[in-house]
């Protein structure tokens, strides 16, 4: 008798939820066989009959890495977290095996999912702008190179996971994963690689989330996590935003919606400069998915630095502008920080001068 397959999707953002639901619909997977394993306490108007679970306590804000202080007890804490994650998965799959659907494999929690004893297949799916970089092998570089680790690295991993040896030595099972299917939302990602099989989803999932706002012809400023990613200093970031606001007020007289990244730590500083400039603005609802707004409306204008939302906006027929030119004109030291971006980004996203 053939073992029935379950399907575990790692979801940490709106775009990963859209990708996951698009895959489920296209492959006609029964919702009773699906679990969304969510990070960041991600919430949405989930489809009925979907199993929605969350990562156990112990992972950082992004949900990708352990949130541990380096001390004598972190060793035991790590094992407690691993065990808790296994319990979440085991409670769903019971005695069955599962396919893991992940945005990439270069994070501790994602490694733990694909090296679970019952994981028999791996699929990757589009997460954001990273999927449009040229070398897509970086999405699974740590994963595919793990068998080449030095002896000292392997020993360190064995000591880290002494009761999970099949995880640390799991390259023997990785071999069955290649070529890895990668599900993408558009044909712009067509970079060939011998270890992957790119599959373009025919239809993009859209949830008709209710909204009291008419978004057609609106202007949205995407405040990303550039400071938190150490791409730019907060003072210089504020300076660029200040210049942008002055230029915007001279050209546009519509309300500027401000969308903050979930891990943005300088919201008060940014709001202070907006109020100081006297611009008419409103904070974009945190529980509303920008991607849905872009898919369901027309003629939206987006502004930001290097957010994937700028790229998706342009791909879906809207106007997107990057503030990088202002940064390069005023703070040339940061040019290299933002230089490594996909060619498709520069092709579709306009420069805000």
N, C-alpha and C positions, 0 to 999 in steps of 0.2 A: 504494500500500500504506500503510495507516494505521500510524503510529509507535506502538510499544508504550509504555505509560506505566509508569514506576517510581514508588515511593511512599517518601518520606523523612520520617520522624517524628523530631522533636526531643524527647528524653526526658531530664528531669533530676531526676525524683522518682517516687515510687511512684504518685501519683495521675495523673501524665502517662503512665506506663506502662499503668495501668488504662484510661485514656481511649483510648490508642493501640490497645491490644488489642481494646477494645470496638468501635472503628471498623473495624478489620481484619476482625473476625468478622461485623459487621453488613453491611459492604459486600462480604463474601466475597472479599477481596483475597488472591491467592495469596501465601503467605509468601516464595516465591522472588523476588517483586517488591518486597519490603519491606526497608528498612534502618532500624534504630533508631540514630539519631545521638545518643549519650549524653554528658551533661556530668557533672561532679562524680565521675567514675568510678563512676557509678551502676551497681549490680549487682542482679540478681534471678535467679530461676530462669527464664531466658528459654525461651520456647517453641522447640521444635526447628525447624530449617530457617529461622530468622530470621537475617538479616544484622545483627550488632551491631557498631557501630563507635563510637569515642570521638573527641571533639574533640581536635585536636592541642594540644601544649603551647603556652601563650601566653595562655590565657583565665583569668579570675579564678575564685574558688571557686564562684560560682554558675554559671559557664560562659557568662554572657551578655556580658561585656565583655572587652576586651583587658587583659592584665596587663602593663602597660608602665611603665617609669620614663620620665619626661620628660627626654630627653637627645638628643644629636646622632644617636644610632644607632636611636632608637625608630621613626623613619620607615622605615628599612630592615627593622627587625624586624617591623613591622606587615605589610609586604608579604610577608615570609617566612611569617607566620602565615596570611594570606589564601591564599597559594599552597598551603600545606599542607592547609587546609580544602578547597580545590577538588580536590586530589588524592584526598582521602577520598571525596568525592561522585563524582568522575569514575570512580574505580576501581569503584564500584558500578554506575553507570548506563551506563557504556561510551559508546555512541553514541546512547542513547535519551534521552527527556525525562522529567521527573518532576513529581509533585505534592508540594508541601511542606506538611506538617502541623505547625503551630506553636502554642504557647500564646498568643503575641501577637507583635507585630512591633517592639516598642519596645526593642530591644537590638541591639548591633552584630552579634553572630554571627547573629541571626535575619534581619537585613537582608541579610547576606552570602548566606544560604541562598536567600531569595526573589528576590534579584537575580542569582543564578547564571544563566548564559546558557541553560541547559537547563531551568530552572524555568518551567513553563507554567501552573501552577495553584496557588492557595493555599487551604488550609483551616485554620481555627483549631479548637482543642479545649480542653476544660475543664482548667484547671491547679490551681485552688484557690479560695480565698475571693474573690480579685479578680474572678472571674467572676460574683459575686453582687452586685457594686456596680451602682448604677443606670445609669450612663453607660457602656455597654459599648463605645462608640466609642473610648474611651481605650485599648482593647486594640490598636488600630491607628492611633492619632492621629498619631504621627510618620510612619508609613507613608503615610497618606492625605493628609497636609498637606505632604509633602516637595516637591511640585511648586511650592508657594507660598514656598519658601525665598528669602531675600534673595539678591541677586547676590553679596554678600560671603560668605555661607554656602555658596553653590554653588561659588565659587572655592576656598574652603577645602577642600571635599569633593573637588574635582577634584585639588587638590594632594596630598590625602591618598591618593587612589587613582588616580594618573596612568595606570597600566596597566590600570585597570578602569573606563574611562569609561562603559561600558554599565551599570555598577552605579549610578554616581552620577547618571546621567541617565535612570534606568530608570522614571520615572513613566509614560513612554509605554507601557510594558508592563503597569504596574499597572492601567491602565484595564480590561484584559481580566479582572481578578480579581473585580470587583464584580458582583453582591453576593457577599460572602464567606460561605461556609458555616461555621457555628459549631456543632460537635458538643458537646452537653452531656449530663450524666448524669441530670439530673432536670428536672422542669417548673418548678422554682422560678426558673429563669432564663428569663424570658419577656418581657424588655424589648425592644420593637420598635425597629428602626433601619433606615433605607432602604438602608444599605450592607451589611447582613448578612442571612443567612437561617438562623434558629435551627433546628437539627435535634436532637430529643431521641432519644438512643440507647435502644433497646428493652431491651437487657440489659446489665448491668454485668459486665465480665470479672472473674473471681475465679480466682486460682491457689491450688490446695490445697497451700500451702507447709507442710511438716512442722513441727511444734512440739512440744516436750516439756512444754509448759505448758498447763494447762486455763485458758482465758481467761474463761470464763463467770463473771459476778459479780465480775470484777476491777476495780481502780481504777488509772487511769493519769494521771499528771501530765505534761502536755506543756510542756516547757521550750523556748520558741521562741527567735527571734533578735531579740527586742524591744530588747535592749541594743545588739546589733550594728547594728540599723537606726536607732539613735539616738533611739528613742522614750522611753527612760528611762535614768537613770543606774544603774550597777551596784549602788551602795550602797542606793538606794531599791528596786531590784528585789529584792535580798536581803531587805530589810526586809518587803516584801509577802509574799515566800515564807515568811519566818519566822512571820508572823501566820497565814498559811494553814495551815502545818504544825500550829501549836498548836490551831487550830479543828478541823482534820481529826482529830487524835489524840483530841479530846474526843468526836467523833461516830462515827468509824469505827475499827475494830480490825483491819482487813485490811491486808495488805502493800500499800504504795504503789509502783507501778511508775513509774519516772522515765524519760521519753523525751526525750533531748536532740536539739535541732536539729543537722543536720550541720555548720553553721558556728558553733555555740555555742563561745565562747572562754572562758567563765567556769565551766566544769564543776567544777573543783576547789573554787571558792568556794561553789558551790551544794551540792556534796556535803558540804563542811565544816559548813554550817549544818544539813543533814539529820542528820548524825552527832551534832552538838551537841545537837539536840533529842531525840535518842534514838528517833526514829521507825523502825519496821520498814519498810525499803524495799529495792528491787532495781532495778538498771539495766535498762531495756528493751533487748533485743538490737538492736544497730545494723543487723544484716542482716535484721531482720524488719520486714515492712511493716505499719504500724498499720492501714491501710485494709483489708488482708486480714483482720486480726483482727476488725475491726468488721463486716465482711461475713459472716464465717463463724461468729460467736458472738452470744450474746444477753446482755442485761443488763450491759453494761459502763458504768462511770462514768468520765467524762473531766473533767479540770481543766486550766485554762490561762488565757491572756490573750485573744488574738484569733486563735488558730491556726485554719486551715481544718479541721483534724482535729476541732475542737469542733463545727463546723458539719456536717461529714459524719457525725459520730457521732449528732447529733440527727436528721439527715435519715434515717439508717438505723436509727432506733428505740432508740438508747441515751440515757443521760442525760449532758448536758454542762453544765459550770459554768464561768463566767468569773470571774476574780479582779479584774476591773476595779473593781467596787464597793469592794473593800478599798483599792485604789490611790487611788480618788477620795476616800475617807474620810481617808486618811493623808497623801496627797501631791496636793492639789488642783491643783497647778501642771501636772500631767500630764493633766488631764481632756481638754484639746484634742488631745493626742497620739493618744488612742484614740477620740476622738469620731467620726471618719470611718470608720464601719463599716456594712456592709450592714444594711438593715432586717430582712432574713430572719434575720440573726445574732441581733439583739435579740429577735426573735419566738420563736426555737427554743432558744437557749442561755440557761440559767437563770443568775441572779446568785448567786454564792457570798457569803453574808453572814457 
